[in-house]
């Protein structure tokens, strides 16, 4: 998974500015403009900083499943949340989305509110990719 350099830079700047303010995901109840679908226990949102590549394929759509209740892990879900989560994953899987989520202890997890990425790719496999961290170079064929 990766973002284009400009998008990654914007994302990193956002993380630095965020500070210790209220959880970004808990704010969805006050800012429904970012919510694509409002379910009983979960929101489906667009990712403000979507990935550009996933599994060596271009990303067409990058959504997230976010529980309305602030929890850090799927293991914290109630039975009702687990049932609705599985139903949503199944629905989006039927529509060509893959699921990705990080454990609460994963150092790459930028927001400590459980969220799962729903990613639909363009199904075009790139046979060559080259990454370097400094400077960031992303060559694809």
HELIX and SHEET records of a PDB file:
HELIX    1   1 UNK A    5  UNK A   18  1                                  14    
HELIX    2   2 UNK A   26  UNK A   29  5                                   4    
HELIX    3   3 UNK A   32  UNK A   34  5                                   3    
HELIX    4   4 UNK A   74  UNK A   76  5                                   3    
HELIX    5   5 UNK A   79  UNK A   94  1                                  16    
SHEET    1   A 4 UNK A  35  UNK A  38  0                                        
SHEET    2   A 4 UNK A  42  UNK A  46 -1                                        
SHEET    3   A 4 UNK A  57  UNK A  67 -1                                        
SHEET    4   A 4 UNK A  53  UNK A  54 -1                                        
SHEET    1   B 5 UNK A  35  UNK A  38  0                                        
SHEET    2   B 5 UNK A  42  UNK A  46 -1                                        
SHEET    3   B 5 UNK A  57  UNK A  67 -1                                        
SHEET    4   B 5 UNK A 115  UNK A 125 -1                                        
SHEET    5   B 5 UNK A  98  UNK A 101 -1                                        
SHEET    1   C 2 UNK A 129  UNK A 132  0                                        
SHEET    2   C 2 UNK A 137  UNK A 140 -1                                        
END                                                                             
